[in-house]
């Protein structure tokens, strides 16, 4: 598979983009009216083509594969003439034989010597971890204590934190789980693993955990299972023991007051980029996602990996359809089979359900030009660049391997990013074509727009305009360098757009897998 956007600039006056010489479709760079001659392809459009959507460049017989990036994204549902509009109405799903070729294309990272690696201004923790932010977190074992956490967080406003300039904030991380669920098993394991990952996160200086007292996610059992212990920077407050809601709020305030001077006693210092760990996300994808922002982010990932850093490719259901292109890049057959096991789990979990893994992507994705999950996955996987894939982790597991890894998560962005942050991501890089307004705490989100019109319309939420690639103004390599520079700046304390807006507290969403009752 070639990447022509890397090897040749987009032609500024051409209304379409050709991604591979073998493709039988091109992508519209702009809205193209019916009857428009596309000279570079020798076709005339037979219908109005919205920007980001596909045009047939030759006659395609019914049942013949549709090729984009020299990869099958579906099959023609009818005989198609050159210049025809291709979308959900005539690009159909079908079985594609997949050769996993485990580890056949694996290439170890070409690591730079330690003294040549980029640096950022990070916050060193006593355990050797490095943070990009410095928050006090308020956590709950069960939704019954959510109000207490929220009220304590609200109390520590900008005025009350004025004497602690090195503390980025006091944030409540609330959820809807913790009781009415299985006492043991995967759902409880996921919840506890996620909470513990946040409590230990290098961007969390100190934490208070609030419990009701009678919930199934029992606080002492949670602490024991996750090897957590109360101390100067980790406090526990149980509502039924301290005397109820008001008393728990006061106890929480006092715990934060005690931690603030200690949390404030930090200073940023130069740290190697090997301490940066980013979660890769895409949401509100469009037909340009796989052409600009995703592959440009992949270029930045390749740079980060060379500097010793870590990147997590996730959203497993949105990698389905191109999983064989990833298993070929994995370090070993064992790692590849771990990934296929998760793909098979998802196939079983979604069997017979109206989900995008079974073919139908969201209305927003369709409006943006994506015909099905395979086309979406083809673009989404490009966030991982070209680096070898070192390991596969389950949701919210601590990521202990450097380089490019996969973490199994759902495709829903808040749930997926929550798992990545619990695993140690200290930044999130989020590509969007439709205009997602996502943000996250305690790891800030950097949002990358796939096209210039959306970036201009939503400049208050977007950090980087990767539409410059579509406009022919930047190559993917140049865009990747720009993204990497922004990663270093945000990691050093510069606020991202969503962070400045205060977006992220409501986006904490542990995976609510399993039944309740």
C-alpha positions as CSV (number, residue, x, y, z in Angstrom):
1,X,0.0,0.0,0.0
2,X,1.5,3.4,-1.0
3,X,0.7,6.8,0.5
4,X,0.8,9.2,-2.4
5,X,0.0,12.2,-0.2
6,X,3.5,11.6,1.3
7,X,5.3,11.2,-2.0
8,X,3.6,14.0,-4.0
9,X,1.8,17.2,-3.0
10,X,-1.9,17.6,-3.6
11,X,-2.5,19.5,-6.8
12,X,-4.0,22.8,-5.7
13,X,-6.2,23.2,-8.8
14,X,-7.4,19.6,-9.0
15,X,-10.9,19.1,-7.4
16,X,-10.0,15.5,-6.5
17,X,-7.3,13.5,-4.7
18,X,-6.0,10.2,-6.0
19,X,-4.6,8.1,-3.2
20,X,-3.1,5.2,-5.1
21,X,-2.5,4.4,-8.8
22,X,-4.5,1.1,-8.3
23,X,-7.6,2.8,-6.9
24,X,-10.8,2.9,-8.9
25,X,-12.1,5.9,-7.0
26,X,-10.9,9.4,-6.1
27,X,-12.0,11.7,-3.3
28,X,-13.5,15.1,-3.9
29,X,-11.5,18.0,-2.4
30,X,-14.5,20.3,-2.6
31,X,-18.1,20.2,-3.6
32,X,-18.3,19.2,-7.2
33,X,-21.5,19.8,-9.2
34,X,-22.8,17.2,-11.6
35,X,-21.4,17.6,-15.1
36,X,-18.0,18.8,-14.0
37,X,-15.1,17.5,-16.1
38,X,-12.3,16.1,-13.9
39,X,-9.4,16.4,-16.3
40,X,-6.8,14.6,-14.2
41,X,-9.0,11.5,-14.3
42,X,-10.7,11.9,-17.6
43,X,-14.2,11.6,-16.2
44,X,-17.3,13.8,-15.9
45,X,-19.3,13.7,-12.7
46,X,-22.7,12.1,-13.1
47,X,-24.1,13.6,-9.9
48,X,-23.3,16.3,-7.3
49,X,-20.4,15.1,-5.2
50,X,-20.0,16.5,-1.7
51,X,-16.5,17.3,-0.5
52,X,-14.8,14.2,1.0
53,X,-17.0,11.8,-1.0
54,X,-15.9,9.3,-3.7
55,X,-16.1,9.3,-7.5
56,X,-15.7,6.3,-9.7
57,X,-12.8,6.7,-12.1
58,X,-13.7,3.9,-14.5
59,X,-16.5,1.4,-15.1
60,X,-17.0,-0.9,-12.2
61,X,-19.1,-4.0,-12.6
62,X,-21.6,-5.1,-10.0
63,X,-19.8,-7.1,-7.3
64,X,-16.4,-5.8,-8.2
65,X,-14.2,-4.5,-5.4
66,X,-14.1,-0.8,-4.6
67,X,-10.4,0.1,-4.0
68,X,-9.2,3.1,-1.8
69,X,-5.6,3.2,-0.8
70,X,-5.3,0.0,-2.9
71,X,-7.4,-1.7,-0.2
72,X,-10.9,-3.2,-0.6
73,X,-13.5,-1.0,1.2
74,X,-16.5,-2.8,-0.3
75,X,-18.1,-4.1,-3.4
76,X,-20.2,-2.4,-6.1
77,X,-23.9,-2.9,-5.5
78,X,-24.7,-2.2,-9.2
79,X,-22.9,-1.5,-12.5
80,X,-21.2,1.9,-12.1
81,X,-20.1,4.2,-14.9
82,X,-17.0,6.5,-14.8
83,X,-17.9,9.6,-12.9
84,X,-20.6,7.9,-10.7
85,X,-21.1,8.9,-7.1
86,X,-20.1,6.1,-4.7
87,X,-21.5,6.0,-1.2
88,X,-23.7,3.8,1.2
89,X,-26.3,3.3,-1.5
90,X,-23.9,1.4,-3.9
91,X,-20.8,0.4,-1.9
92,X,-21.8,-2.8,-0.1
93,X,-20.1,-4.9,2.5
94,X,-18.8,-8.3,1.7
95,X,-16.4,-10.9,2.8
96,X,-12.7,-10.2,2.2
97,X,-10.1,-12.9,2.7
98,X,-7.6,-11.7,5.3
99,X,-4.0,-12.9,5.6
100,X,-2.8,-11.9,9.0
101,X,0.9,-12.4,8.1
102,X,1.8,-12.2,11.8
103,X,5.0,-10.0,12.4
104,X,6.1,-10.3,8.7
105,X,6.3,-6.4,8.4
106,X,7.5,-5.7,11.9
107,X,10.3,-3.2,12.1
108,X,11.8,-2.3,15.5
109,X,11.9,1.5,16.3
110,X,14.9,3.3,15.0
111,X,15.5,5.0,18.4
112,X,17.5,8.1,18.7
113,X,20.4,8.2,21.2
114,X,19.3,9.5,24.6
115,X,21.2,12.8,24.2
116,X,19.6,13.5,20.8
117,X,16.0,13.1,22.0
118,X,13.6,16.1,22.2
119,X,12.7,17.4,25.6
120,X,9.7,19.1,27.2
121,X,9.1,20.8,30.5
122,X,7.6,18.0,32.7
123,X,6.8,17.3,36.3
124,X,8.9,14.5,37.8
125,X,7.2,12.3,40.4
126,X,8.9,10.5,43.2
127,X,8.3,7.1,41.5
128,X,10.1,8.3,38.3
129,X,7.0,8.9,36.3
130,X,6.7,12.3,34.5
131,X,3.5,14.3,34.4
132,X,2.3,17.0,31.9
133,X,-0.2,18.4,34.4
134,X,-0.6,18.7,38.2
135,X,-4.2,18.1,39.5
136,X,-5.8,16.9,42.7
137,X,-8.4,14.4,41.8
138,X,-11.7,13.5,43.6
139,X,-12.9,10.0,42.9
140,X,-15.9,7.9,43.8
141,X,-16.3,4.2,44.3
142,X,-20.0,4.5,43.5
143,X,-22.4,7.0,41.9
144,X,-24.0,7.5,45.4
145,X,-21.1,9.7,46.4
146,X,-20.9,11.7,43.2
147,X,-22.6,14.8,44.6
148,X,-20.1,15.0,47.4
149,X,-17.2,14.9,45.0
150,X,-18.8,17.6,42.8
151,X,-19.4,20.0,45.6
152,X,-15.9,19.6,47.0
153,X,-14.5,20.3,43.5
154,X,-16.8,23.3,43.0
155,X,-15.5,24.8,46.3
156,X,-11.9,25.0,45.1
157,X,-12.5,27.6,42.5
158,X,-9.9,29.9,40.9
159,X,-10.0,32.3,43.8
160,X,-9.4,29.6,46.4
161,X,-6.5,28.1,44.4
162,X,-4.8,31.5,43.8
163,X,-2.2,30.7,46.4
164,X,-1.3,27.5,44.7
165,X,-0.2,28.5,41.2
166,X,1.5,25.1,40.4
167,X,-1.8,23.2,40.9
168,X,-3.8,23.0,37.7
169,X,-7.1,22.4,39.5
170,X,-9.2,20.2,41.7
171,X,-11.3,17.9,39.5
172,X,-14.2,15.5,40.3
173,X,-14.1,12.2,38.3
174,X,-17.6,10.8,38.7
175,X,-19.3,7.9,37.0
176,X,-22.6,5.9,37.2
177,X,-21.3,2.6,38.3
178,X,-20.2,0.9,41.6
179,X,-23.4,-0.8,42.7
180,X,-26.2,-2.8,41.1
181,X,-23.5,-4.8,39.3
182,X,-21.7,-8.0,39.6
183,X,-19.6,-8.2,42.8
184,X,-16.7,-9.8,41.0
185,X,-15.8,-10.4,37.4
186,X,-14.9,-8.3,34.4
187,X,-17.2,-5.3,35.0
188,X,-15.9,-4.7,38.5
189,X,-12.3,-5.4,37.4
190,X,-12.6,-2.8,34.6
191,X,-14.0,-0.2,37.0
192,X,-11.4,-0.7,39.7
193,X,-8.6,-0.8,37.2
194,X,-9.7,2.5,35.7
195,X,-10.1,4.3,39.0
196,X,-6.7,3.0,40.2
197,X,-5.1,4.1,36.9
198,X,-6.3,7.6,37.4
199,X,-5.4,7.8,41.1
200,X,-1.8,6.7,40.2
201,X,-1.6,8.8,37.1
202,X,1.5,11.1,36.9
203,X,-0.8,14.1,36.2
204,X,-2.6,13.5,39.6
205,X,-0.6,14.9,42.5
206,X,-3.1,13.8,45.2
207,X,-6.5,12.2,45.4
208,X,-9.5,11.8,47.7
209,X,-11.7,8.8,47.2
210,X,-15.3,9.1,48.4
211,X,-17.6,6.1,49.1
212,X,-21.0,5.7,50.5
213,X,-20.2,2.7,52.6
214,X,-22.6,-0.1,51.5
215,X,-21.9,-0.3,47.8
216,X,-20.7,-3.4,45.9
217,X,-17.5,-1.6,44.9
218,X,-16.4,-1.8,48.5
219,X,-13.7,0.8,49.3
220,X,-11.4,-1.4,51.5
221,X,-11.6,-4.2,49.0
222,X,-10.9,-1.8,46.1
223,X,-7.8,-0.4,47.9
224,X,-6.6,-3.9,48.8
225,X,-7.1,-5.3,45.3
226,X,-5.3,-2.3,43.6
227,X,-2.5,-2.0,46.3
228,X,-3.6,1.5,47.3
229,X,-3.0,2.8,50.8
230,X,-4.2,6.0,52.5
231,X,-1.5,8.6,53.2
232,X,-0.6,12.2,52.8
233,X,-1.6,12.3,49.2
234,X,-4.4,9.7,49.1
235,X,-7.4,10.2,51.4
236,X,-10.5,8.1,51.8
237,X,-13.9,9.5,53.0
238,X,-16.9,7.1,53.7
239,X,-20.2,9.0,54.0
240,X,-21.9,6.5,56.3
241,X,-18.9,6.6,58.7
242,X,-18.4,10.4,58.9
243,X,-22.1,11.3,59.3
244,X,-23.6,11.8,55.9
245,X,-23.4,14.2,53.0
246,X,-22.5,17.5,54.7
247,X,-19.9,15.9,56.9
248,X,-18.3,14.1,53.9
249,X,-18.1,17.4,52.0
250,X,-16.3,19.0,54.9
251,X,-14.0,16.1,55.3
252,X,-13.2,16.2,51.6
253,X,-12.5,19.9,51.7
254,X,-10.1,19.4,54.7
255,X,-8.3,16.6,52.9
256,X,-7.7,18.8,49.8
257,X,-6.6,21.7,52.0
258,X,-3.9,19.4,53.5
259,X,-2.7,18.2,50.1
260,X,-2.6,21.6,48.3
261,X,0.7,22.8,49.8
262,X,2.4,19.5,48.9
263,X,0.9,19.4,45.5
264,X,2.0,23.0,44.8
265,X,5.6,22.1,45.7
266,X,6.7,21.1,42.2
267,X,8.6,22.8,39.4
268,X,8.7,21.9,35.7
269,X,12.0,20.8,34.4
270,X,13.5,19.5,31.1
271,X,12.4,15.9,30.6
272,X,13.0,13.5,27.7
273,X,10.2,13.0,25.2
274,X,10.4,9.3,26.1
275,X,8.2,10.2,29.0
276,X,5.3,11.3,26.7
277,X,2.5,8.8,26.3
278,X,-0.3,9.8,24.0
279,X,-3.7,8.2,23.4
280,X,-4.8,8.3,19.8
281,X,-8.4,9.2,19.2
282,X,-10.7,10.1,16.2
283,X,-14.3,11.1,16.4
284,X,-16.7,12.7,14.0
285,X,-14.7,11.3,11.1
286,X,-15.1,12.3,7.5
287,X,-13.8,11.4,4.1
288,X,-10.7,13.5,4.7
289,X,-9.8,11.8,8.1
290,X,-7.7,9.1,6.4
291,X,-6.1,11.6,4.0
292,X,-5.0,14.4,6.3
293,X,-5.3,14.4,10.1
294,X,-5.0,10.6,10.7
295,X,-1.9,10.0,8.6
296,X,-0.3,13.3,9.7
297,X,-0.8,12.2,13.3
298,X,0.7,8.9,12.3
299,X,3.8,10.8,11.1
300,X,4.0,12.5,14.6
301,X,3.7,9.1,16.2
302,X,6.6,7.8,14.2
303,X,8.6,10.8,15.4
304,X,7.6,10.3,19.0
305,X,8.4,6.6,18.9
306,X,11.9,7.4,17.6
307,X,12.3,9.7,20.6
308,X,11.5,6.9,22.9
309,X,7.8,7.8,23.6
310,X,4.6,5.8,23.6
311,X,1.4,6.0,21.6
312,X,-1.8,3.9,22.1
313,X,-3.9,3.0,19.1
314,X,-7.4,2.0,20.4
315,X,-11.1,1.9,19.4
316,X,-10.9,-1.8,18.5
317,X,-14.3,-2.0,16.7
318,X,-13.1,0.9,14.4
319,X,-10.0,-1.2,13.4
320,X,-12.1,-4.1,12.2
321,X,-11.7,-4.7,8.5
322,X,-8.1,-3.8,8.4
323,X,-6.8,-5.8,11.4
324,X,-4.7,-7.9,9.0
325,X,-2.7,-4.8,8.1
326,X,-1.9,-4.3,11.8
327,X,-1.0,-7.9,12.7
328,X,1.7,-7.9,10.0
329,X,3.3,-5.0,11.9
330,X,3.2,-6.7,15.3
331,X,6.4,-7.7,17.1
332,X,5.5,-11.4,17.3
333,X,2.7,-13.9,16.4
334,X,1.8,-13.9,20.1
335,X,1.2,-10.2,20.1
336,X,-0.8,-10.5,16.9
337,X,-3.0,-13.3,18.3
338,X,-3.7,-11.2,21.4
339,X,-5.2,-8.5,19.1
340,X,-7.2,-11.0,17.0
341,X,-8.6,-12.5,20.3
342,X,-10.0,-9.0,21.1
343,X,-11.4,-8.6,17.5
344,X,-13.1,-12.0,17.9
345,X,-14.5,-10.9,21.3
346,X,-16.0,-7.8,19.8
347,X,-17.5,-9.8,16.9
348,X,-19.2,-12.1,19.4
349,X,-20.2,-9.2,21.7
350,X,-21.9,-7.3,18.8
351,X,-23.3,-10.3,16.9
352,X,-26.8,-9.5,15.6
353,X,-26.7,-5.9,16.9
354,X,-27.1,-2.7,15.0
355,X,-23.5,-1.5,15.5
356,X,-20.9,0.0,13.2
357,X,-18.8,-3.1,13.5
358,X,-21.6,-4.9,11.6
359,X,-21.2,-2.3,8.8
360,X,-23.2,0.8,9.4
361,X,-21.3,3.9,10.5
362,X,-22.9,6.9,12.2
363,X,-25.0,9.4,10.3
364,X,-22.3,12.0,10.8
365,X,-19.6,9.6,9.4
366,X,-21.9,9.0,6.4
367,X,-22.5,12.7,5.8
368,X,-18.7,13.2,5.9
369,X,-18.2,10.7,3.1
370,X,-17.5,7.3,4.8
371,X,-19.5,4.4,3.3
372,X,-18.8,1.7,5.9
373,X,-16.7,0.5,8.9
374,X,-13.9,-0.8,6.6
375,X,-13.4,2.6,5.0
376,X,-13.5,4.2,8.4
377,X,-11.0,1.7,9.8
378,X,-8.7,2.2,6.9
379,X,-8.4,5.9,7.8
380,X,-8.5,5.4,11.6
381,X,-5.6,2.9,11.6
382,X,-3.4,5.5,10.0
383,X,-3.1,7.3,13.3
384,X,-0.6,4.6,14.2
385,X,1.9,5.7,11.6
386,X,4.3,3.0,10.3
387,X,6.1,1.9,13.5
388,X,6.2,-1.7,14.6
389,X,3.4,-2.6,17.1
390,X,5.1,-3.7,20.4
391,X,2.2,-5.1,22.5
392,X,-1.6,-5.3,23.0
393,X,-3.2,-4.2,26.3
394,X,-6.7,-4.7,27.7
395,X,-8.8,-1.7,28.7
396,X,-7.2,0.5,31.3
397,X,-4.3,-1.8,31.9
398,X,-1.1,0.0,32.8
399,X,0.9,0.4,29.6
400,X,4.4,-0.7,30.5
401,X,5.8,-1.0,26.9
402,X,7.4,1.9,25.0
403,X,6.6,2.5,21.4
404,X,3.4,2.0,19.5
405,X,0.9,-0.3,21.3
406,X,-2.7,-1.2,21.0
407,X,-5.2,-0.8,23.9
408,X,-8.5,-2.6,23.5
409,X,-11.3,-0.1,24.0
410,X,-14.8,0.6,22.6
411,X,-15.1,3.2,19.8
412,X,-17.0,5.7,21.9
413,X,-14.5,8.5,22.5
414,X,-15.0,9.3,26.2
415,X,-14.9,5.6,27.2
416,X,-11.9,4.9,24.9
417,X,-9.9,7.9,26.1
418,X,-10.7,7.2,29.7
419,X,-9.1,3.7,29.3
420,X,-6.1,5.2,27.6
421,X,-5.6,7.8,30.4
422,X,-6.0,5.1,33.0
423,X,-3.3,3.2,31.2
424,X,-0.9,6.1,31.5
425,X,-1.5,8.4,28.6
426,X,-0.5,12.0,29.7
427,X,-1.8,13.5,26.4
428,X,-4.7,12.7,24.0
429,X,-4.4,13.5,20.3
430,X,-7.9,13.6,18.7
431,X,-8.6,13.9,15.0
432,X,-12.0,15.1,13.8
433,X,-13.6,15.9,10.4
434,X,-17.1,16.8,11.5
435,X,-16.0,18.9,14.6
436,X,-15.9,17.0,17.8
437,X,-15.6,19.2,20.9
438,X,-14.0,16.6,23.1
439,X,-11.7,17.4,26.0
440,X,-10.2,15.4,28.9
441,X,-8.7,15.6,32.4
442,X,-6.2,15.1,33.8
443,X,-4.5,14.6,30.4
444,X,-5.2,17.4,28.0
445,X,-6.6,16.8,24.5
446,X,-5.1,18.2,21.3
447,X,-7.7,18.4,18.5
448,X,-6.7,18.0,14.9
449,X,-9.1,19.2,12.1
450,X,-9.1,17.2,8.9
451,X,-10.3,20.1,6.6
452,X,-10.0,23.8,6.5
453,X,-13.7,24.7,6.3
454,X,-14.4,23.0,9.5
455,X,-11.3,24.3,11.2
456,X,-12.3,27.9,10.3
457,X,-15.8,27.3,11.5
458,X,-14.8,25.8,14.8
459,X,-11.4,27.5,15.4
460,X,-12.3,28.0,19.1
461,X,-12.2,24.2,19.6
462,X,-9.5,23.1,17.1
463,X,-5.8,23.2,17.9
464,X,-4.3,22.2,14.5
465,X,-5.5,22.5,10.9
466,X,-4.5,19.4,9.0
467,X,-6.7,20.6,6.2
468,X,-3.5,22.3,5.0
469,X,-2.6,18.9,3.5
470,X,-5.8,18.8,1.5
471,X,-5.2,22.4,0.4
472,X,-1.8,21.4,-0.9
473,X,0.0,23.8,1.5
474,X,1.7,21.2,3.7
475,X,3.0,17.7,3.1
476,X,2.2,14.9,5.6
477,X,5.8,14.9,6.8
478,X,5.6,18.7,7.5
479,X,2.3,18.3,9.2
480,X,3.7,15.6,11.4
481,X,6.5,17.8,12.5
482,X,4.0,20.5,13.3
483,X,1.9,18.1,15.4
484,X,5.0,16.8,17.3
485,X,6.0,20.4,18.1
486,X,2.5,21.0,19.5
487,X,2.7,17.8,21.5
488,X,5.9,19.1,23.2
489,X,4.4,22.5,23.8
490,X,1.1,21.2,25.3
491,X,3.1,18.7,27.4
492,X,5.2,21.6,28.7
493,X,2.1,23.4,30.0
494,X,0.6,25.3,27.1
495,X,-3.1,25.0,27.3
496,X,-5.0,23.2,24.5
497,X,-8.2,24.7,23.2
498,X,-10.5,22.2,25.1
499,X,-8.4,22.7,28.2
500,X,-8.8,26.5,28.1
501,X,-12.5,26.0,27.7
502,X,-12.7,23.7,30.7
503,X,-13.9,20.7,28.7
504,X,-13.1,17.3,30.1
505,X,-14.6,16.7,33.5
506,X,-17.9,15.2,32.2
507,X,-15.9,13.1,29.7
508,X,-14.6,10.7,32.4
509,X,-16.4,7.6,31.4
510,X,-15.2,4.1,32.6
511,X,-16.4,1.3,30.3
512,X,-19.8,0.2,31.6
513,X,-19.5,-3.3,30.3
514,X,-21.8,-6.1,31.5
515,X,-25.2,-6.4,33.0
516,X,-26.6,-4.6,36.0
517,X,-29.3,-5.6,38.4
